Amino acid sequence: MEMENNGNGWGQDHTLLDCFNNVAEYFNQLTASDVAVAIVDAKTQEIASYIPGETLDHKLKPGDHCPDKTVVMEAVRSRKTVSKQAGQETFGFSYLGIGMPIIDKSSGEVLGGISVNQSLENHDQLLAMSDNLQEAIQDASGVTEKLAGEAQELSAIGEMLTKHSNELNKNVRETDDMLKVIQKITDQTNLLGLNASIEASRVGEMGKGFGVVAEEIRKLAENSSESLQRIESILGTLRDATGSINQEVGNISKIAAEQADASQKVADTVQKLDEMAQELVTFARKMF
């Protein structure tokens, strides 16, 4: 392909390959990515131009023989655009190479090829961060699920304690009622012993034996009354304790229920974050 002199300093016999050589240095300025540009002469299979990137540099220079397995040589041989991703063996990060043949449209001759090699360092970092984010979210998901389960278990324990505490209150009330009955019997026994003592004194000598029995009945009633007072005191303390237990158990049940609800909400949020992280990983893998 020939081009006439249009005032830019080019001669009349400039080919399309020459045009690419003349503008090669501008290619990596047209993209925000870090790219290296190589142009190969198909006849000599030598590097005609090489513009390294900031971090991506194949250490090539004009006149060097171009390796056969590069994308630009594959593009020259196949007469079509070729893309290939290289690993991290050389530069510590992967890069994407795109090779395109330079073909003279009038003659159909392959004059050479051009390759643009784009660093995938940012892509690799994004993919790594996505994987780390997904892993961290999955760990968080496991923790929140465990917390939610423990909160529900705590709530169930609180309900069980409330049930037992209510049963204890019921037993205390029933015991209190029984003590009242016993107290009445004790009062009646004491009164009976007092009346018996009065009758024994009234009949004189003949009532001595009966008077001894009456006195023992009165002592028994007094001892029973003292025992009942002690039991009443113990039951009063027990009632106060069960009241405090009921209040604390109620607080535990309330807190446990709130914690279970909050844990479930956190688990739902973490699940959504996990789905977003999976989408981010899929997106990062499909970028190139």
PyMOL commands that set and color helices and strands:
alter all, ss='L'
color gray80, all
select helices_A, chain A and resi 16-27+71-78+121-285
alter helices_A, ss='H'
color red, helices_A
select strands_A, chain A and resi 35-41+46-51+82-86+95-103+110-119
alter strands_A, ss='S'
color yellow, strands_A
deselect
rebuild
show_as cartoon
